[in-house]
Every structure is written in structure tokens, then in C-alpha cells.
Amino acid sequence: MGYLSKRILVTGGAGFLGSHLCERLLAEGHDVLAVDNYFTGRRENVAHLLNNPRFEIMRHDITFPLHVEVDEIYNLACPASPVHYQFDPVQTTKVSVVGAINMLGLAKRVKAKILQASTSEVYGDPTMHPQPEEYRGSVNTIGPRACYDEGKRCAETLFFDYKRQHNLRIKVVRIFNTYGPRMHPNDGRVVSNFIMQALRGEDITLFGDGMQTRAFCYVDDLIDGLMRMMAADDAVTGPINLGNPEELPMAHLARRIMALTGTPSRIVFRPLPADDPMQRCPDIGKARALLGWEPAVQLEDGLMRTVEYFRRLLMSKEEGSYFFEKK
Ligand SMILES: NC(=O)c1ccc[n+]([C@@H]2O[C@H](COP(=O)([O-])OP(=O)(O)OC[C@H]3O[C@@H](n4cnc5c(N)ncnc54)[C@H](O)[C@@H]3O)[C@@H](O)[C@H]2O)c1
């Protein structure tokens, strides 16, 4: 462990990334308070932590103020995939902006260090590859993804203004595509989509010609990056990209998943959704230099663990306990 136990707040703690983060923070001996309104997260994601006396979960919507005593805040609450953040776009902007104001206000009152889970979506449909942190992005302010992209951009602005104006200790990480167990099965993201389709023996839907690339970071690596960022010197505020720079065309990903699951599914092609970027890949030079971080888990291993999770989910029929059902 090597350092003192802290009281740590994780917003969005019952979500995909949040639940893994809570687990890791508890393993380090910290007291963890998770807050979540269960919009896309669920209690099952943290059920195994409930008998740990250092863990507590509270149903709370971060668009409302929260008064708790903590030393550090990881602000992860926000629906993260297009199907979820476009379900109620006004609420999405609110979670990002009003939620950030509430959490920054809390950090200011209790003098906590605060980390914002920002996103590669702040780069929009980038004209530069890979994207370094200095790239200012190319976002359509009135498109269907704007509620998320602009909400997250504004949250970054708020973090830096709170630092300038109130001297807050802030950390901003821009997370790129992350995958792993406890991803939402119906989030429409490519990894979960392909795996669920493969396990159900349904057609595998490839958008466009399948040659658009993405780079995927396994959840354990990402959580390691978040914790290193929080532990870094106060001068390291970010924004810092966290993601896997190894790019892969979607058609290749589909074939790897088909091989791993041994599915009889076929690939079918569909038109690309609006504002869908053709390529997205992080430049992680800063994370390497400032945090000594880079992804370590191989795609094949990560996919295997994720397939295993979804296989169990399908067998246990727990899938039905998600707020968002498959239409
Ligand atoms: N997973 C990725 O690839 C990825 C990529 C970029 C950024 N991020 C960011 O990381 C964070 C976590 O993403 P995730 O993949 O774990 O998604 P997730 O949907 O699994 O987790 C988000 C959690 O926030 C909760 N939540 C939503 N609105 C809330 C509100 N108003 N009050 C309290 N809780 C609320 C949800 O119920 C859920 O548990 C998000 O901020 C997301 O934008 C994730």
C-alpha cells in the first residue's frame, strides 16, 4: 500500500468503469463512497463489494448538490455511449455541466482533489491522427453527439476555471474507448455489440465498410491510469489522454470475436451513423512521460475475459435487470 488510507468519492460508482475503480481503491485500503442514480449502472456491478465495511453506495443524482466529507473525488457519472447519452440529451448536458459544478463545489468546500473523466469525444471528428492533447477538436455543436461532446468540453473548462479561480487541485483525463467485464450489454458500442451478437448467434452488424479503425483499452489498464493520475504531483493537471494506441479496423475486430466465440453468425453491413468518426486513436506520449503509464493487457486476453463475462451474463439472465433493455 505504502500510503495513508483516504476517503474517496466515486460518482458513477455502479457503472462499468466506476465499479472497477471502487474495487481497486478498496483493495488499496481506502474508504470508498460510490454515488450513482443507476441510469446506466446497476447494483449488481458492486454487489460483491457490499460486505466490505470500507464500502458504501448511495443513490444520488449528481445534478443535485452533495455534502460529504472526502479527500478525493473521481467524477465518472455520465452516460457514456451514444444510445444512452442521446436518450435524454438535455439531461446528458446537465450531468456533465451541472454535475461538474456540484462536484467542483464539493471539492472546493472540503478541499478535495478532484479528477474528471473526460473523453476522446472532445476531439469530435478529428482531422489529426493520433490525437495529442493540444489538438482542439472538431465538434459539431448542433449534432446528435453534441450533448455529450460539448457537455464534456464545458466540464473541462469548469475544471480549469475552478483551478484558476479557486486554486483547486484538479486532474482531467481524456478516456478513449475502453472495454471489459461489466460493460453494458446493450450500449450499442462496438465491442459489446459484436460479442452479444456473436453469443446469441445473430448477424454481426458492421457500420460503413468496416475499415474505420478504433483502439481499445482494457479496463484494468485504464483504472491503473486513473489512479496514477490522481496520485501524480499537483502540477500534473492534464488534460491527459488515456487509451490504447493500437488501432484496429472494425472488420478485424468482428472476425477476432467470431473466432473467440466460435459463433455461426454472419457479418452484415449497415450505413455509418451521423457524425461517427472514421478514426480515433490516442497519442499517449504525455501519459507515458508524466505517469509512467501505458496499456499492458493484450487485446486477445481482454476480449477473452469480456466474452466470458457476457457469456455468464446471458446464462444468468441478469441482463434483464438493466434499465435499458434490448429493443
Ligand atoms: N467506457 C469508455 O470507453 C469511456 C470513454 C470515454 C469516457 N468515459 C467516461 O467515463 C465515465 C464512466 O463511463 P462508463 O463507461 O463506466 O459508463 P457507465 O454508463 O457504465 O457509467 C456511468 C455511471 O454514471 C451513472 N450516472 C449517470 N448519470 C448520473 C447522475 N446524474 N448522477 C449519478 N450517477 C449518474 C450511471 O448510472 C452509471 O453507473 C463517464 O463519465 C464517461 O463519459 C468512458
The ligand as an SDF file (V2000), in Angstrom:
LIG
                    3D

 44 48  0  0  0  0  0  0  0  0999 V2000
  -16.0400    3.4810  -21.2060 N   0  0  0  0  0  0  0  0  0  0  0  0
  -15.4470    4.2460  -22.0760 C   0  0  0  0  0  0  0  0  0  0  0  0
  -14.9400    3.7750  -23.1030 O   0  0  0  0  0  0  0  0  0  0  0  0
  -15.3440    5.7370  -21.8190 C   0  0  0  0  0  0  0  0  0  0  0  0
  -14.6950    6.5300  -22.7920 C   0  0  0  0  0  0  0  0  0  0  0  0
  -14.6090    7.8980  -22.5640 C   0  0  0  0  0  0  0  0  0  0  0  0
  -15.1040    8.4550  -21.4150 C   0  0  0  0  0  0  0  0  0  0  0  0
  -15.7090    7.6690  -20.4930 N   0  0  0  0  0  0  0  0  0  0  0  0
  -16.2580    8.3420  -19.3090 C   0  0  0  0  0  0  0  0  0  0  0  0
  -16.0510    7.5570  -18.1510 O   0  0  0  0  0  0  0  0  0  0  0  0
  -17.1560    7.6840  -17.2790 C   0  0  0  0  0  0  0  0  0  0  0  0
  -17.6980    6.3030  -16.9260 C   0  0  0  0  0  0  0  0  0  0  0  0
  -18.1200    5.6610  -18.1050 O   0  0  0  0  0  0  0  0  0  0  0  0
  -18.6080    4.1390  -18.1400 P   0  0  0  0  0  0  0  0  0  0  0  0
  -18.1310    3.5540  -19.4060 O   0  0  0  0  0  0  0  0  0  0  0  0
  -18.2800    3.4800  -16.8620 O   0  0  0  0  0  0  0  0  0  0  0  0
  -20.1650    4.3460  -18.3020 O   0  0  0  0  0  0  0  0  0  0  0  0
  -21.3920    3.8110  -17.4120 P   0  0  0  0  0  0  0  0  0  0  0  0
  -22.6150    4.2630  -18.0790 O   0  0  0  0  0  0  0  0  0  0  0  0
  -21.2250    2.3600  -17.1380 O   0  0  0  0  0  0  0  0  0  0  0  0
  -21.1470    4.5820  -16.0590 O   0  0  0  0  0  0  0  0  0  0  0  0
  -21.6690    5.8420  -15.7830 C   0  0  0  0  0  0  0  0  0  0  0  0
  -22.3680    5.7570  -14.4480 C   0  0  0  0  0  0  0  0  0  0  0  0
  -22.8600    7.0470  -14.1050 O   0  0  0  0  0  0  0  0  0  0  0  0
  -24.1700    6.8900  -13.5830 C   0  0  0  0  0  0  0  0  0  0  0  0
  -24.8730    8.1470  -13.7650 N   0  0  0  0  0  0  0  0  0  0  0  0
  -25.3480    8.7050  -14.9120 C   0  0  0  0  0  0  0  0  0  0  0  0
  -25.9280    9.8720  -14.6640 N   0  0  0  0  0  0  0  0  0  0  0  0
  -25.8080   10.0950  -13.3270 C   0  0  0  0  0  0  0  0  0  0  0  0
  -26.2050   11.1370  -12.4640 C   0  0  0  0  0  0  0  0  0  0  0  0
  -26.8740   12.2090  -12.9210 N   0  0  0  0  0  0  0  0  0  0  0  0
  -25.9300   11.0250  -11.1510 N   0  0  0  0  0  0  0  0  0  0  0  0
  -25.2770    9.9500  -10.6590 C   0  0  0  0  0  0  0  0  0  0  0  0
  -24.8740    8.9320  -11.4310 N   0  0  0  0  0  0  0  0  0  0  0  0
  -25.1420    9.0040  -12.7590 C   0  0  0  0  0  0  0  0  0  0  0  0
  -24.7540    5.7360  -14.3450 C   0  0  0  0  0  0  0  0  0  0  0  0
  -25.8580    5.1320  -13.7230 O   0  0  0  0  0  0  0  0  0  0  0  0
  -23.5470    4.8050  -14.4460 C   0  0  0  0  0  0  0  0  0  0  0  0
  -23.4660    3.9490  -13.3480 O   0  0  0  0  0  0  0  0  0  0  0  0
  -18.1770    8.5710  -17.9860 C   0  0  0  0  0  0  0  0  0  0  0  0
  -18.0540    9.8830  -17.4910 O   0  0  0  0  0  0  0  0  0  0  0  0
  -17.7540    8.5150  -19.4300 C   0  0  0  0  0  0  0  0  0  0  0  0
  -18.0870    9.6870  -20.1050 O   0  0  0  0  0  0  0  0  0  0  0  0
  -15.8560    6.3270  -20.6810 C   0  0  0  0  0  0  0  0  0  0  0  0
  1  2  1  0
  2  3  2  0
  2  4  1  0
  4  5  1  0
  4 44  2  0
  5  6  2  0
  6  7  1  0
  7  8  2  0
  8  9  1  0
  8 44  1  0
  9 10  1  0
  9 42  1  0
 10 11  1  0
 11 12  1  0
 11 40  1  0
 12 13  1  0
 13 14  1  0
 14 15  2  0
 14 16  1  0
 14 17  1  0
 17 18  1  0
 18 19  2  0
 18 20  1  0
 18 21  1  0
 21 22  1  0
 22 23  1  0
 23 24  1  0
 23 38  1  0
 24 25  1  0
 25 26  1  0
 25 36  1  0
 26 27  1  0
 26 35  1  0
 27 28  2  0
 28 29  1  0
 29 30  1  0
 29 35  2  0
 30 31  1  0
 30 32  2  0
 32 33  1  0
 33 34  2  0
 34 35  1  0
 36 37  1  0
 36 38  1  0
 38 39  1  0
 40 41  1  0
 40 42  1  0
 42 43  1  0
M  CHG  2   8   1  16  -1
M  END
$$$$
